[in-house]
Amino acid sequence: MDGITSASLIAIVAAVAGIGIAVFFLKGRRVVEADADWFSGFAPERYRPMLRLIDRAEMEWVAGQAGSSPELIRQVRRTRARLFRLYLRSMRTDFTRLQALGRVLIGTGQASPALAQALFQANWAFTRAYWQVQFRLALFQMGARTVDASRLLEPLSHLNQALRAPLALGSAA
């Protein structure tokens, strides 16, 4: 590497990662609609099919098909990664909506202070899992075998349940 030391390369990678994280948090701050109609129709299970897009067994099946070639496998990986990223974008938007709904419930006194803790924990878990999945997805495109995206579904499901509890209590009163 002419003129670039290992330390310089690490610093550049760290700076790019920092910018990526900042952009993620700033994009998450945009206003999204989270009304009762949306929430009543929302179910985290709608994201379960995305797990099959990057499933190891699925890729092994493609590789085992007659006429399969390394180029075909690369193309399938690229296509599936692109589709998976669309799911991720939608999931992040829905997660932001759930967070906004939780803040409204807390702000209007319709939820206990425990919901604030649930919001924080879900945000931390989702953000960490999101970046792990993004990193693994990049490796997947290069030929790595697995991406465990189920970790993204957990905080989404937990937050959904935490938000439904105060709303169920409010409608029963």
Rosetta blueprint (number, residue, H / E / L):
1 M L
2 D L
3 G L
4 I L
5 T L
6 S H
7 A H
8 S H
9 L H
10 I H
11 A H
12 I H
13 V H
14 A H
15 A H
16 V H
17 A H
18 G H
19 I H
20 G H
21 I H
22 A H
23 V H
24 F H
25 F H
26 L H
27 K H
28 G H
29 R L
30 R L
31 V L
32 V L
33 E L
34 A L
35 D L
36 A H
37 D H
38 W H
39 F H
40 S H
41 G H
42 F L
43 A L
44 P H
45 E H
46 R H
47 Y H
48 R L
49 P L
50 M H
51 L H
52 R H
53 L H
54 I L
55 D L
56 R H
57 A H
58 E H
59 M H
60 E H
61 W H
62 V H
63 A H
64 G L
65 Q L
66 A L
67 G L
68 S L
69 S L
70 P H
71 E H
72 L H
73 I H
74 R H
75 Q H
76 V H
77 R H
78 R H
79 T H
80 R H
81 A H
82 R H
83 L H
84 F H
85 R H
86 L H
87 Y H
88 L H
89 R H
90 S H
91 M H
92 R H
93 T H
94 D H
95 F H
96 T H
97 R H
98 L H
99 Q H
100 A H
101 L H
102 G H
103 R H
104 V H
105 L H
106 I H
107 G H
108 T L
109 G L
110 Q L
111 A L
112 S L
113 P L
114 A H
115 L H
116 A H
117 Q H
118 A H
119 L H
120 F H
121 Q H
122 A H
123 N H
124 W H
125 A H
126 F H
127 T H
128 R H
129 A H
130 Y H
131 W H
132 Q H
133 V H
134 Q H
135 F H
136 R H
137 L H
138 A H
139 L H
140 F H
141 Q H
142 M L
143 G L
144 A L
145 R L
146 T L
147 V L
148 D L
149 A L
150 S H
151 R H
152 L H
153 L H
154 E H
155 P H
156 L H
157 S H
158 H H
159 L H
160 N H
161 Q H
162 A H
163 L H
164 R H
165 A H
166 P H
167 L H
168 A H
169 L H
170 G H
171 S H
172 A H
173 A L
